[in-house]
């Protein structure tokens, strides 16, 4: 049984969009391993959840599988600083001594930050924020620039917009979340199938 890359996400729209993003980005890096369709998993901002989900429970679910070559946990982080939360989660993950490498990546403030350097390719005016990660509400900003009566919906729009992303343009724009994602994929590629490696 060949090892696969697994992905955990929170949002409905990110299931297909994140799969497209990761497969294309990994291939561009020369990393042609199979990636499964992401699985939705609640409360990926919490290590353990009192209700359902949580990072620990999601990772333990993956541990029970026999074909995990690597695990990527990808989620939005609207409020907290990724530089604080990601290393904290990494510390917890290291304590589990997992039989596969895992990366915990936060898109700040949300998945749609990846669209901002490519807005003209997507039919939108230029972003008016001071920085790529300057504020929440990118979804609402996109809705405000769609035809009247049409709102941005992740389940409808995330995948087709992701398909149009120009990765080189995002790199040149220096979007921090994208840089972190690229480093995470390289890390997973280098440690594919190896135990107890955690990014960041």
C-alpha positions as CSV (number, residue, x, y, z in Angstrom):
1,X,0.0,0.0,0.0
2,X,1.6,3.3,-1.1
3,X,1.7,6.1,1.4
4,X,-0.5,9.2,0.9
5,X,-0.6,12.7,2.0
6,X,-3.6,13.5,4.2
7,X,-5.0,17.0,4.8
8,X,-7.3,18.3,7.6
9,X,-9.3,21.5,7.0
10,X,-12.2,23.2,8.7
11,X,-14.3,24.8,6.0
12,X,-16.6,23.3,3.4
13,X,-15.2,25.3,0.6
14,X,-11.6,24.3,1.5
15,X,-12.1,20.6,0.9
16,X,-11.8,20.9,-2.9
17,X,-9.9,24.2,-3.0
18,X,-7.2,23.1,-0.6
19,X,-6.8,19.8,-2.5
20,X,-6.3,21.7,-5.8
21,X,-3.9,24.1,-4.1
22,X,-1.7,21.5,-2.4
23,X,-1.5,19.1,-5.4
24,X,-0.5,21.9,-7.8
25,X,1.9,23.6,-5.4
26,X,3.6,20.3,-4.5
27,X,3.9,19.4,-8.2
28,X,5.4,22.7,-8.9
29,X,8.0,21.9,-6.3
30,X,8.7,18.6,-8.0
31,X,7.0,16.6,-5.3
32,X,4.6,14.1,-7.0
33,X,3.2,12.2,-4.1
34,X,-0.6,11.3,-3.9
35,X,-2.7,13.6,-1.8
36,X,-6.1,12.5,-0.6
37,X,-9.1,14.8,-0.7
38,X,-9.0,16.9,2.5
39,X,-11.1,15.8,5.4
40,X,-13.2,18.4,7.3
41,X,-12.4,18.4,11.0
42,X,-13.8,20.9,13.5
43,X,-11.9,23.0,16.0
44,X,-8.4,22.9,14.5
45,X,-7.6,26.0,16.6
46,X,-7.8,23.9,19.7
47,X,-5.5,21.1,20.9
48,X,-8.4,19.3,22.6
49,X,-12.0,20.3,22.2
50,X,-14.8,19.9,24.8
51,X,-17.3,19.4,22.0
52,X,-15.9,17.7,19.0
53,X,-12.7,17.6,16.9
54,X,-9.6,19.4,18.0
55,X,-6.1,18.8,16.7
56,X,-5.2,15.9,19.0
57,X,-8.3,13.9,18.0
58,X,-7.7,14.5,14.3
59,X,-4.1,13.5,14.5
60,X,-5.0,10.3,16.5
61,X,-7.5,9.4,13.8
62,X,-4.7,9.6,11.2
63,X,-2.4,7.5,13.4
64,X,-4.9,4.7,13.1
65,X,-4.5,4.6,9.3
66,X,-1.8,2.4,7.8
67,X,-1.0,4.5,4.7
68,X,-0.2,8.0,6.0
69,X,3.0,9.3,4.4
70,X,2.5,12.8,5.8
71,X,-0.2,15.0,7.4
72,X,-0.9,18.7,6.7
73,X,-3.3,20.6,9.0
74,X,-4.4,23.7,7.3
75,X,-6.8,26.3,8.8
76,X,-7.6,30.0,8.9
77,X,-6.4,32.1,11.8
78,X,-8.4,35.3,12.0
79,X,-7.5,36.5,15.4
80,X,-4.3,35.0,16.9
81,X,-0.8,35.5,15.5
82,X,0.4,32.4,13.6
83,X,3.9,33.0,15.0
84,X,2.5,32.2,18.5
85,X,-0.1,29.5,17.8
86,X,1.7,27.4,15.2
87,X,4.8,26.7,17.4
88,X,2.6,26.0,20.4
89,X,0.7,23.4,18.4
90,X,4.0,22.0,17.0
91,X,5.2,21.4,20.6
92,X,2.0,19.5,21.4
93,X,2.3,17.5,18.2
94,X,5.9,16.5,19.0
95,X,4.8,15.1,22.3
96,X,2.7,12.5,20.4
97,X,5.7,10.9,18.7
98,X,3.7,10.3,15.5
99,X,4.8,7.7,12.9
100,X,4.6,10.2,10.1
101,X,5.6,13.9,9.6
102,X,3.0,16.5,10.3
103,X,2.8,20.2,9.4
104,X,0.5,22.8,11.1
105,X,-0.1,25.8,8.8
106,X,-2.2,28.9,9.5
107,X,-3.5,31.1,6.7
108,X,-3.8,34.6,8.2
109,X,-6.3,36.0,8.3
110,X,-8.1,33.5,6.1
111,X,-7.7,31.2,3.1
112,X,-8.7,34.1,0.7
113,X,-5.5,36.0,1.5
114,X,-4.0,33.8,-1.2
115,X,-6.3,35.5,-3.8
116,X,-5.2,39.1,-3.1
117,X,-2.0,39.3,-5.2
118,X,-4.0,37.7,-8.1
119,X,-7.2,39.8,-8.0
120,X,-6.9,41.1,-11.5
121,X,-6.7,37.5,-12.8
122,X,-9.9,36.8,-10.9
123,X,-11.8,39.8,-12.2
124,X,-11.5,42.1,-9.2
125,X,-9.9,45.5,-8.6
126,X,-6.6,45.8,-6.7
127,X,-6.6,45.1,-2.9
128,X,-6.9,48.3,-0.9
129,X,-5.3,47.0,2.3
130,X,-2.0,48.2,3.6
131,X,-0.6,44.7,3.9
132,X,-1.8,41.3,2.6
133,X,-2.8,40.3,6.1
134,X,-4.0,43.7,7.3
135,X,-7.6,42.8,8.2
136,X,-10.4,40.3,8.5
137,X,-13.3,40.3,6.1
138,X,-11.7,39.4,2.8
139,X,-14.8,37.3,1.9
140,X,-16.9,40.4,2.5
141,X,-14.6,42.5,0.4
142,X,-14.9,40.1,-2.4
143,X,-18.7,40.1,-2.1
144,X,-18.7,43.9,-2.3
145,X,-17.0,43.8,-5.7
146,X,-19.2,41.1,-7.2
147,X,-22.3,42.0,-9.3
148,X,-25.3,43.3,-7.3
149,X,-27.1,40.4,-5.7
150,X,-24.2,38.1,-5.9
151,X,-22.1,37.2,-2.8
152,X,-18.9,35.4,-2.5
153,X,-19.5,31.8,-1.3
154,X,-16.6,29.6,-0.4
155,X,-18.4,26.4,-1.5
156,X,-19.0,27.9,-4.9
157,X,-16.1,30.3,-5.5
158,X,-13.0,29.0,-3.6
159,X,-12.2,26.1,-6.0
160,X,-12.5,28.0,-9.3
161,X,-10.6,31.0,-7.9
162,X,-7.9,28.7,-6.5
163,X,-7.5,27.1,-9.9
164,X,-6.5,30.6,-11.3
165,X,-3.9,31.4,-8.7
166,X,-0.5,32.4,-10.0
167,X,2.0,31.0,-7.5
168,X,4.9,33.1,-8.7
169,X,2.9,36.3,-8.3
170,X,2.0,35.3,-4.7
171,X,5.7,34.6,-4.0
172,X,6.7,38.0,-5.4
173,X,4.0,39.7,-3.3
174,X,5.6,38.1,-0.2
175,X,2.4,36.8,1.4
176,X,3.7,35.3,4.8
177,X,1.1,32.5,5.0
178,X,2.0,31.3,1.5
179,X,5.6,31.2,2.4
180,X,4.8,29.1,5.4
181,X,2.7,26.7,3.3
182,X,5.5,26.3,0.8
183,X,8.1,25.6,3.5
184,X,5.7,23.1,5.1
185,X,5.3,21.2,1.9
186,X,9.0,21.0,1.4
187,X,9.4,19.8,4.9
188,X,6.8,17.1,4.4
189,X,8.5,16.1,1.1
190,X,11.9,15.8,2.8
191,X,10.5,13.7,5.7
192,X,7.8,11.7,3.9
193,X,7.1,8.5,5.8
194,X,9.5,9.3,8.6
195,X,8.4,9.4,12.2
196,X,8.4,12.3,14.8
197,X,9.0,15.2,12.4
198,X,6.8,18.3,13.0
199,X,6.6,21.7,11.2
200,X,7.2,24.4,12.3
